[in-house]
Amino acid sequence: MSVSYFAGAAYRALTSSKDGPSLYDLCDPLFHKHTGGDAHIIKFYKTALGNPALRPLLCRAGLSELRDPVRFKAVQHALISARDDESPDWEAIGHPIAELLDTVTLRHPAPKPAAASAQAPSLGEIDDVIKACGTHLLRSFECNGFIPTYAAFNLIGDPDMHGREFLMALTGLNSRGYKNSTLLFTLARIFIARSPAGKLINPPWTGIAEPMWEPVQIRHRSAYYDAFYTEALLSFGETGLPSPDQTTSSRRAIDAMVEFCLVTSREEVHSHDGTSVNVITALAPPPHPRFSRLFAQIKQDLGFGIYVPDCDTTACSFSAATQAGSTDPILDQPLLDFYAGYQVGNGSNEPMVTVPINDHIDYDGAIVTWIDNLAGERPYGNDLDPTLNLDVLEVSFRNLTRWKVMETPKRLETMRRIIGFQRRLVASGAFADPRSHIYYLPELYSAYFGRCYAAFRELPDATQQAIDTDGTFEFIRLHVLAYVQHELIAREMNAFDAALALIALGHLGGELAHFAPALRCIIKATGEGGRKGPFKAYEWNKMKTPTRILVGGPEVTSAFVLMGLALTRRKMMNGHAA
């Protein structure tokens, strides 16, 4: 967006006529000078919503419905209950806010059809971008001691979070602080979305993945990110393009990131059979996440103090370490035994999935996200994401022999049930619906399926047939490939979309002619990141609660572009699918 767009949007937000009571008319009397009750919700309001930076944008954002004193008092009563009740009735609290939320209309991006693509760039142009991305990642590691990722809040919220889903989250989350933040962020997004401030906070963009152009981004480190940076640097090395010094630096960075995943981020938990298992936590304890002092305090103030391990970070960390040649004994643990305790069965979504905001899909056979820590805490309740389940399959294929999966019927059955879940998801077409995904986008699912499919195809033919007796992987491959070729690359893309398209095409055997639109998009976008790197920051993954929180960064874009171009390069040089 141009400077004039933001200037105009800011002017309209600051000068618009007020159509009813504002967020501050509603909430200031309840939170601004109040003492007693739940201290967290008061601090959250003052820090996140009542701060001096946001007030000018929202002070003129009013809701006409709240002119009705009955409705105004109903919302205030709900907020007072959340503030003061020892054991709040969260469903009752949420209802008046849910009714207002259902007046908000947000849509997922619908990119325009793309113009016919010109000829694909040369191998030399591709090599130049690969080297720029690899250099960016290594330089970032050298400067920071790690490769950072960033989080940013988009207060407009997620298009899939309507009143129904909001109530699911409010009742299904376990932490009171997380319920508080979900309640107040949701209330704020109603005022934002229905006022001119919405155009400023949520401007339009090109492609699917959202650019992270918010002025405040929170830098941090997690094993999940280190795992994918490890894979990116391994891809860089496989191209043969790094200099000798870069090869040495890359190996040093890979070893450090694998150690961060398997040692620094290791956490002991109880399995469902009572045994102890080492898994990988979503966010290691301080100082390892590398938050600035300011954001470390804000994180605590906003109620995000407790983090627990998750199945995805564990799977991706084990996979990256396996690919990097690690011999850490933690990898000998057959994760499928542990994951079986988090597998939904018999068509029941409860009590395993407490936040079923994508309950239009059949969960049977899939693994949920969050792992109880030793204290039994699960602040986010639990949800279920299809892409996570691809990562569980991928790490299982890479460790099939080590974990004796084929020799252990229960492990094989656990894996087959996940495969069955994926087949039903794709057969229904739900994989292409953003609502089906908790933390990702359909094009990311497509790229991650390509990654999973590649690991599957590395197994001996007889093993593939024994695992996949009904040809599910070929069935999914054809559907995902059709989505990428006829939907994703047929429309306008940004650099991150294009990288995901290349990863899917490269792993799934797409025709080389289909690579051209994504390649041209990347070549054209190279340099857009300015001093921060070759490319801008885009949405890699997200959380839908307590509001839309995007995770990505310039380094993330470089990593995925590098992996996509490395696959393309291999195909161009070999003349066949990677």
Secondary structure by P-SEA (a helix, b strand, c coil): ccaaaaaaaaaaaaccccccccccccccccccccccccaaaaaaaaccccccccccccccccccccccaaaaaaaaaaaaaacccccccccccaaaaaaaaaabbbbcccccccccccccccaaaaaaaaaaaaaaaaaaaaaccbbbbbbbbcccccccccaaaaaaaaaacccaaaaaaaaaaaaaaaaaaacaaaaaaccccccccccccccbbbbbccaaaaaaaaaaaaaaaaaccccaaaaaaaaaaaaaaaaaaccccbbbbbccccbbbbbbbcccccccccccaaaaaaaaaacccbbbbcaaaaaaaaaaaaaacccccccccccccccccccccccccccccccccccccccccccccccccccccccccccccaaaaaaaaaaaaaacccccccccaaaaaaaaaaaaaaaaaaaacccccccccccccaaaaaaaaaaaaaaaaaccaaaaaaacccaaaaaaaaaaaaaaacccccccccaaaaaaaaaaaaaaccccccaaaaaaaaaaaccccccccccccccccccccccbbbbbcaaaaaaaaaaaaaaaaaaaaacccc
